[in-house]
């Protein structure tokens, strides 16, 4: 099985079936939610690109 990864501030996914949301731990005290989207085919697109803020 081949997996590809996309990173963005906001991602939209389209599919026929989604899994139950699961809480996962990110770096430090941050938390995130993980879901799996299934479909024939399942699609994902970037809605808002990742931006780096300069201080």
C-alpha positions in Angstrom: 0.0 0.0 0.0 1.4 3.4 -1.0 0.6 6.5 1.1 1.0 10.1 0.2 0.9 13.0 2.6 -0.4 16.6 2.2 0.0 19.4 4.7 -2.1 22.6 4.9 -4.0 24.8 7.3 -7.3 23.5 6.0 -8.0 20.3 4.0 -11.3 19.2 2.5 -12.0 15.5 2.1 -14.7 13.8 0.0 -15.7 10.1 0.3 -18.5 7.7 0.8 -17.6 6.6 4.4 -15.7 8.2 7.3 -14.4 6.6 10.5 -15.2 7.6 14.0 -13.1 10.6 15.1 -10.1 9.6 17.2 -8.1 12.0 19.5 -4.4 11.8 18.9 -1.5 13.6 20.6 0.8 15.9 18.6 4.0 17.5 19.9 3.9 18.8 23.4 0.5 19.4 24.9 -1.2 19.8 21.5 -4.0 17.4 20.4 -5.5 16.6 17.1 -8.3 14.6 15.6 -7.8 11.8 13.1 -10.4 10.3 10.8 -10.2 8.0 7.8 -12.1 8.7 4.6 -13.0 5.8 2.3 -14.4 6.0 -1.2 -13.9 4.9 -4.8 -11.9 7.2 -5.0 -11.6 9.2 -1.8 -10.4 12.7 -2.6 -8.7 15.4 -0.6 -7.8 19.0 -1.6 -6.1 21.9 0.1 -8.5 24.7 0.9 -6.0 27.0 2.6 -2.2 26.6 2.1 0.2 26.4 5.0 1.7 29.8 5.8 4.7 30.5 8.0 4.4 33.6 10.2 7.5 35.7 10.6 8.0 37.4 13.9 
